[in-house]
Amino acid sequence: MAENGTDCDQRRIRMIKEQHNGNFTDSSLLSERKRRDREERLNIVLWKQPLVTLQYFFLETLINLKEWTIKLWHRRSILVCFLLLLAVLTATYYIEGTHQQYVRYMEKKFFWCAYWVGLGILSSVGLGTGLHTFLLYLGPHIASVTLAAYECNSVNFPEPPYPDQIICPDEETPEGSISLWAIISKVRLEACMWGAGTAIGELPPYFMARAARLSGAEPDDEEYQEFEEMLEHAEAAQDFASRAKLAVQNLVQKVGFFGILACASIPNPLFDLAGITCGHFLVPFWTFFGATLIGKAVIKMHIQKLFVIITFSKHIVEQMVSLIGAIPSIGPSLQKPFQEYLEAQRIKLHHKSDSGVPQGENWLSWMFEKLVIVMVCYFILSIINSMAQSYAKRLQQKMYSEEKTK
């Protein structure tokens, strides 16, 4: 981008911050008021103001339902076509015939892909805490397939019960016949779908910044305000975090498609800034989304898969367990549950689910299940709090507009 375009953006940012109700006022008073309003909204959470939070949540839900209904009515032709397509698919699903085997296959693949895409989208929002679903779901899934592949010397697990439960196939295979590429191919679909979900989850910052640039409004979003402040004080940036953010912004702004691809192809906690930058500088949608999709669903996912598969290879896992036992004093006590877990997994892999083998619960799996439940509950609470704060923001904006009309 040209330097004069950046200068114009910086001047526009300063003018918006100084202008209020058509006249230039004290920008410090305006920013102070916005800060107080933001702090007031952040206090609207279930553990501080439960009744107010629940009330605002239900009111915001009703407003959103009304807005969605109006949007659907304006696009009723598309809605009718969708309903007709849904009716045809429903009839195809329930009518008996030779096509049912293909219908069942497509149904299974569709829900399997939708499951991982949904987890990828949730990973972009961090489940309300910044914790990615890769650590909770995809990583453990790839690890379990890797351990099973080396134990069974095959990835041809019988379906069903795979993927809900992994059991070694009946056919005998020679020792060491499993390859790294075979494991990668086995988990490629779910990994790519998860990566595509993370790419879809990066779209809200892009659309928010693009809408703000086109409308000239200043959205009350902390990341966007931080981005504008960074543009305004670009030359004065001294700390490492500011320089890193500025480097990402410059890379995306100047290099374009390949800059976005580079940022999306590596684990990058600052990628939200790339989305805001692309939206602010009106980068075309398919340039942004195409580079993000290729980077996250293809390049980065293969890097992450390789890391997990290599880490959970049989010989490396055995070395890790032996190293745990070498820890002074507490090593043997820590090593024992890991050994029991691995031995239980080996026994389970070589027995059918109805063979009567007792399935004992390991404390590691118990802790993982409880962690997932806690994270899901917190995510639901964060959605309630966020919607309640959105309604509070509506009330504050209504108050601003009433003051302007006086």
C-alpha positions as CSV (number, residue, x, y, z in Angstrom):
1,M,0.0,0.0,0.0
2,A,1.1,3.6,-0.6
3,E,2.4,5.6,2.3
4,N,0.0,8.5,1.6
5,G,-2.8,6.1,2.0
6,T,-1.5,5.1,5.5
7,D,-1.2,8.8,6.3
8,C,-4.8,9.4,5.3
9,D,-5.9,6.5,7.5
10,Q,-4.0,8.0,10.5
11,R,-5.6,11.4,10.0
12,R,-9.0,9.8,9.7
13,I,-8.5,7.9,12.9
14,R,-7.5,11.1,14.8
15,M,-10.4,13.1,13.4
16,I,-12.9,10.4,14.4
17,K,-11.5,10.3,17.9
18,E,-11.7,14.0,18.3
19,Q,-15.1,14.6,16.6
20,H,-18.3,14.2,18.6
21,N,-21.8,15.3,17.5
22,G,-20.4,17.2,14.5
23,N,-18.2,19.5,16.6
24,F,-14.6,19.1,17.9
25,T,-14.7,18.4,21.7
26,D,-12.2,17.3,24.3
27,S,-11.1,13.8,23.1
28,S,-9.9,12.9,26.5
29,L,-13.4,13.3,28.0
30,L,-14.9,11.2,25.2
31,S,-12.3,8.4,25.7
32,E,-12.8,8.5,29.4
33,R,-16.5,8.1,29.0
34,K,-16.0,5.1,26.6
35,R,-13.6,3.6,29.1
36,R,-16.2,3.8,31.9
37,D,-18.9,2.4,29.7
38,R,-16.7,-0.5,28.7
39,E,-15.9,-1.2,32.4
40,E,-19.6,-1.1,33.2
41,R,-20.3,-3.6,30.5
42,L,-17.5,-5.9,31.6
43,N,-19.1,-6.1,35.1
44,I,-22.3,-7.6,33.7
45,V,-21.4,-11.2,34.3
46,L,-23.3,-14.1,35.9
47,W,-21.1,-14.2,39.0
48,K,-21.5,-10.5,39.7
49,Q,-25.0,-9.5,38.5
50,P,-26.9,-12.8,37.7
51,L,-30.4,-11.3,37.4
52,V,-29.3,-8.4,35.2
53,T,-27.1,-10.7,33.1
54,L,-29.9,-13.2,32.5
55,Q,-32.4,-10.4,31.7
56,Y,-30.1,-8.8,29.2
57,F,-29.2,-12.2,27.7
58,F,-32.9,-13.0,27.0
59,L,-33.6,-9.5,25.6
60,E,-30.5,-9.8,23.3
61,T,-31.7,-13.2,22.2
62,L,-35.1,-11.9,21.2
63,I,-33.5,-9.0,19.3
64,N,-31.2,-11.3,17.4
65,L,-34.1,-13.7,16.6
66,K,-36.1,-10.7,15.3
67,E,-33.2,-9.5,13.1
68,W,-32.6,-13.0,11.7
69,T,-36.3,-13.4,10.9
70,I,-36.2,-10.1,9.0
71,K,-33.1,-11.1,7.1
72,L,-34.6,-14.5,6.2
73,W,-37.8,-12.7,5.0
74,H,-35.8,-10.4,2.7
75,R,-34.1,-13.6,1.3
76,R,-37.2,-15.7,1.2
77,S,-36.5,-16.9,-2.3
78,I,-33.2,-18.5,-1.2
79,L,-35.0,-19.8,1.9
80,V,-37.7,-21.5,-0.3
81,C,-35.0,-23.1,-2.5
82,F,-33.2,-24.4,0.6
83,L,-36.4,-25.8,2.0
84,L,-37.2,-27.5,-1.3
85,L,-33.7,-29.0,-1.4
86,L,-34.1,-30.2,2.2
87,A,-37.4,-31.8,1.4
88,V,-35.8,-33.7,-1.6
89,L,-33.0,-34.9,0.6
90,T,-35.4,-35.9,3.4
91,A,-37.5,-38.0,0.9
92,T,-34.3,-39.6,-0.5
93,Y,-33.2,-40.4,3.0
94,Y,-36.4,-42.2,4.0
95,I,-37.4,-43.9,0.7
96,E,-36.1,-47.4,0.6
97,G,-34.0,-48.5,-2.3
98,T,-30.5,-49.5,-3.5
99,H,-29.4,-45.9,-3.0
100,Q,-29.6,-46.2,0.8
101,Q,-26.0,-47.5,1.0
102,Y,-24.7,-44.3,-0.6
103,V,-27.1,-42.2,1.5
104,R,-25.8,-43.8,4.8
105,Y,-22.2,-43.3,3.6
106,M,-22.7,-39.6,2.8
107,E,-24.6,-39.1,6.1
108,K,-21.7,-40.5,8.0
109,K,-19.1,-38.4,6.2
110,F,-21.2,-35.2,6.4
111,F,-21.6,-35.4,10.2
112,W,-18.0,-36.4,10.7
113,C,-16.8,-33.4,8.7
114,A,-19.3,-31.0,10.3
115,Y,-18.1,-32.2,13.7
116,W,-14.5,-31.3,13.1
117,V,-15.4,-28.0,11.2
118,G,-17.5,-27.0,14.3
119,L,-14.6,-27.8,16.6
120,G,-12.3,-25.7,14.4
121,I,-14.6,-22.7,14.6
122,L,-14.8,-23.1,18.4
123,S,-11.0,-23.3,18.5
124,S,-10.8,-19.8,16.8
125,V,-12.9,-18.3,19.6
126,G,-10.9,-20.2,22.2
127,L,-14.0,-21.7,24.0
128,G,-14.1,-18.4,25.9
129,T,-10.8,-19.0,27.5
130,G,-8.2,-19.1,24.7
131,L,-7.9,-22.9,24.9
132,H,-7.9,-24.5,21.5
133,T,-9.9,-27.6,20.7
134,F,-6.8,-29.1,19.0
135,L,-5.5,-29.8,22.6
136,L,-8.8,-31.3,23.7
137,Y,-10.0,-33.2,20.6
138,L,-7.9,-33.4,17.4
139,G,-4.5,-33.8,19.1
140,P,-5.7,-36.7,21.3
141,H,-7.5,-38.3,18.3
142,I,-4.3,-38.2,16.2
143,A,-2.3,-39.5,19.2
144,S,-4.7,-42.5,19.8
145,V,-4.6,-43.4,16.1
146,T,-0.8,-43.2,16.1
147,L,-0.5,-45.5,19.2
148,A,-3.0,-47.9,17.7
149,A,-1.3,-48.0,14.3
150,Y,2.0,-49.0,15.8
151,E,0.4,-51.5,18.2
152,C,-1.7,-53.1,15.4
153,N,0.8,-52.6,12.6
154,S,-2.1,-51.4,10.5
155,V,-4.5,-48.5,10.1
156,N,-7.4,-50.6,8.7
157,F,-9.4,-50.4,11.9
158,P,-12.9,-52.0,11.5
159,E,-15.8,-49.6,10.9
160,P,-17.7,-49.6,13.2
161,P,-16.6,-49.2,15.9
162,Y,-13.9,-46.8,14.5
163,P,-13.7,-43.8,15.1
164,D,-15.7,-44.1,18.3
165,Q,-13.5,-47.0,19.4
166,I,-10.3,-48.4,17.9
167,I,-9.8,-52.1,17.6
168,C,-7.1,-53.9,15.8
169,P,-8.1,-55.7,12.6
170,D,-8.3,-59.5,12.5
171,E,-5.7,-59.9,9.7
172,E,-2.1,-60.5,10.7
173,T,0.4,-57.9,9.5
174,P,4.2,-58.1,9.8
175,E,6.0,-56.1,12.4
176,G,7.2,-52.7,11.3
177,S,4.9,-52.5,8.3
178,I,3.2,-49.3,9.4
179,S,4.5,-46.1,7.8
180,L,4.3,-42.4,8.8
181,W,2.5,-41.6,5.6
182,A,-0.2,-44.2,6.3
183,I,-1.0,-42.6,9.7
184,I,-1.1,-39.1,8.0
185,S,-3.5,-40.4,5.4
186,K,-5.7,-41.9,8.1
187,V,-6.3,-38.7,9.9
188,R,-6.1,-36.3,7.0
189,L,-9.8,-35.7,6.5
190,E,-10.6,-34.7,10.1
191,A,-7.4,-32.6,10.4
192,C,-8.2,-30.7,7.2
193,M,-11.8,-30.2,8.3
194,W,-10.6,-28.8,11.6
195,G,-8.2,-26.5,9.9
196,A,-11.0,-25.3,7.6
197,G,-13.1,-24.6,10.7
198,T,-10.3,-22.4,12.2
199,A,-10.1,-20.5,8.9
200,I,-13.9,-19.8,9.0
201,G,-13.5,-18.7,12.6
202,E,-11.1,-16.0,11.5
203,L,-13.7,-14.2,9.3
204,P,-15.5,-12.1,12.1
205,P,-12.5,-9.8,12.7
206,Y,-12.1,-9.4,8.9
207,F,-15.8,-8.5,8.4
208,M,-15.9,-6.2,11.4
209,A,-12.9,-4.2,10.3
210,R,-14.1,-4.1,6.7
211,A,-17.6,-2.8,7.7
212,A,-16.0,-0.2,10.0
213,R,-13.8,1.1,7.2
214,L,-16.6,1.3,4.6
215,S,-19.1,3.0,7.0
216,G,-16.5,5.3,8.6
217,A,-17.8,4.3,12.1
218,E,-15.6,3.4,15.0
219,P,-16.6,0.0,16.4
220,D,-16.3,-0.5,20.2
221,D,-13.9,-3.4,19.8
222,E,-10.7,-3.6,21.8
223,E,-8.7,-5.4,19.2
224,Y,-9.8,-2.9,16.5
225,Q,-9.1,0.1,18.7
226,E,-5.7,-1.4,19.5
227,F,-5.0,-1.8,15.8
228,E,-5.9,1.9,15.2
229,E,-3.7,3.0,18.0
230,M,-0.9,0.9,16.6
231,L,-1.3,2.7,13.2
232,E,-1.3,6.0,14.9
233,H,1.9,5.4,17.0
234,A,3.7,3.1,14.6
235,E,7.0,5.0,14.7
236,A,7.1,5.0,18.5
237,A,6.7,1.3,19.0
238,Q,9.5,0.0,21.3
239,D,8.5,-3.2,23.1
240,F,8.7,-6.6,21.5
241,A,4.9,-7.3,21.4
242,S,4.2,-4.0,19.6
243,R,7.0,-4.6,17.1
244,A,5.7,-8.2,16.5
245,K,2.2,-6.9,15.8
246,L,3.6,-4.2,13.5
247,A,5.6,-6.8,11.6
248,V,2.5,-8.9,11.0
249,Q,0.5,-5.9,9.9
250,N,3.3,-4.8,7.5
251,L,3.7,-8.3,6.1
252,V,0.0,-8.7,5.4
253,Q,-0.4,-5.1,4.0
254,K,2.6,-5.1,1.7
255,V,3.0,-8.8,0.6
256,G,-0.8,-9.5,0.2
257,F,-1.8,-13.1,-0.5
258,F,1.5,-14.7,0.3
259,G,1.9,-12.6,3.4
260,I,-1.5,-13.8,4.7
261,L,-0.5,-17.4,3.6
262,A,2.8,-17.1,5.6
263,C,0.9,-15.9,8.7
264,A,-1.7,-18.6,8.5
265,S,0.8,-21.4,7.9
266,I,2.4,-21.3,11.3
267,P,1.0,-21.3,14.8
268,N,0.4,-17.5,15.1
269,P,-1.5,-16.0,18.1
270,L,-1.5,-12.6,16.3
271,F,-3.4,-13.9,13.3
272,D,-6.6,-11.9,14.4
273,L,-4.5,-8.8,13.7
274,A,-4.0,-10.1,10.1
275,G,-7.8,-10.4,9.7
276,I,-8.3,-6.9,11.0
277,T,-5.6,-5.5,8.8
278,C,-7.1,-7.2,5.7
279,G,-10.5,-5.9,6.5
280,H,-9.3,-2.4,7.2
281,F,-7.3,-2.1,4.0
282,L,-10.2,-3.7,2.0
283,V,-8.3,-6.8,0.9
284,P,-10.7,-8.8,-1.3
285,F,-12.5,-11.5,0.5
286,W,-11.3,-14.5,-1.5
287,T,-7.7,-13.2,-1.3
288,F,-7.9,-13.3,2.5
289,F,-10.0,-16.4,2.9
290,G,-8.2,-18.4,0.2
291,A,-4.8,-17.7,1.7
292,T,-6.1,-18.4,5.2
293,L,-7.8,-21.7,4.2
294,I,-4.7,-23.0,2.4
295,G,-2.4,-22.0,5.2
296,K,-4.5,-23.4,8.1
297,A,-6.2,-26.4,6.5
298,V,-3.3,-27.7,4.4
299,I,0.1,-26.4,5.4
300,K,-0.2,-25.8,9.2
301,M,-2.4,-28.9,9.7
302,H,0.3,-31.2,8.1
303,I,2.9,-29.6,10.3
304,Q,0.8,-30.2,13.5
305,K,0.0,-33.7,12.4
306,L,3.6,-34.6,11.9
307,F,4.5,-33.2,15.3
308,V,1.8,-35.2,17.1
309,I,2.5,-38.4,15.2
310,I,6.3,-38.3,15.7
311,T,5.8,-37.4,19.4
312,F,3.4,-40.4,20.0
313,S,5.4,-42.9,18.0
314,K,5.8,-46.1,19.9
315,H,9.6,-45.9,20.7
316,I,9.3,-42.2,21.7
317,V,6.4,-42.9,24.1
318,E,8.3,-45.7,25.7
319,Q,11.3,-43.5,26.2
320,M,9.1,-40.7,27.7
321,V,7.6,-43.2,30.2
322,S,11.1,-44.4,31.2
323,L,12.3,-40.8,31.6
324,I,9.3,-40.2,33.9
325,G,10.5,-43.1,36.1
326,A,14.0,-41.6,36.3
327,I,12.7,-38.5,38.2
328,P,14.0,-38.6,41.8
329,S,11.5,-39.5,44.6
330,I,8.3,-39.0,42.7
331,G,9.3,-40.7,39.4
332,P,8.0,-44.3,40.1
333,S,4.7,-43.1,41.5
334,L,4.2,-40.9,38.4
335,Q,5.3,-43.6,36.0
336,K,2.9,-46.2,37.3
337,P,-0.4,-44.6,36.1
338,F,1.1,-44.0,32.6
339,Q,2.2,-47.6,32.3
340,E,-1.2,-48.8,33.5
341,Y,-2.9,-46.6,30.9
342,L,-0.7,-47.7,28.0
343,E,-1.2,-51.4,29.0
344,A,-4.9,-50.9,29.3
345,Q,-5.0,-49.4,25.8
346,R,-3.0,-52.3,24.4
347,I,-5.4,-54.8,25.9
348,K,-8.4,-52.9,24.6
349,L,-7.0,-52.7,21.1
350,H,-6.7,-56.5,20.8
351,H,-10.2,-57.4,22.1
352,K,-13.6,-56.9,20.7
353,S,-15.9,-54.6,22.6
354,D,-18.3,-57.5,23.5
355,S,-15.6,-59.9,24.6
356,G,-16.3,-59.3,28.3
357,V,-12.9,-57.7,29.1
358,P,-13.4,-55.3,32.0
359,Q,-12.9,-51.7,30.9
360,G,-11.4,-50.0,33.9
361,E,-11.4,-46.2,34.1
362,N,-8.0,-44.6,34.3
363,W,-7.5,-41.3,36.3
364,L,-6.0,-39.7,33.2
365,S,-9.2,-40.3,31.1
366,W,-11.3,-39.3,34.1
367,M,-9.5,-36.0,34.4
368,F,-9.7,-35.3,30.7
369,E,-13.5,-35.9,30.7
370,K,-14.0,-33.5,33.6
371,L,-11.8,-30.9,32.0
372,V,-13.9,-31.1,28.8
373,I,-17.1,-30.7,30.8
374,V,-15.7,-27.7,32.7
375,M,-14.5,-26.0,29.5
376,V,-17.9,-26.5,27.7
377,C,-19.7,-25.1,30.8
378,Y,-17.4,-22.1,30.8
379,F,-17.9,-21.6,27.1
380,I,-21.7,-21.5,27.6
381,L,-21.3,-19.0,30.4
382,S,-19.1,-16.8,28.3
383,I,-21.7,-16.8,25.5
384,I,-24.4,-15.7,28.0
385,N,-22.1,-12.9,29.4
386,S,-21.2,-11.7,25.9
387,M,-24.8,-11.5,24.7
388,A,-25.8,-9.6,27.9
389,Q,-22.9,-7.2,27.4
390,S,-24.0,-6.7,23.8
391,Y,-27.5,-5.6,25.0
392,A,-25.9,-3.3,27.5
393,K,-23.9,-1.8,24.6
394,R,-27.2,-1.3,22.7
395,L,-28.6,0.7,25.7
396,Q,-25.5,2.9,25.9
397,Q,-25.6,3.6,22.2
398,K,-29.3,4.5,22.5
399,M,-28.3,6.9,25.2
400,Y,-25.7,8.5,23.0
401,S,-28.1,9.0,20.2
402,E,-30.7,10.6,22.5
403,E,-28.1,13.0,23.8
404,K,-27.2,14.0,20.2
405,T,-30.8,14.8,19.3
406,K,-31.2,17.1,22.3
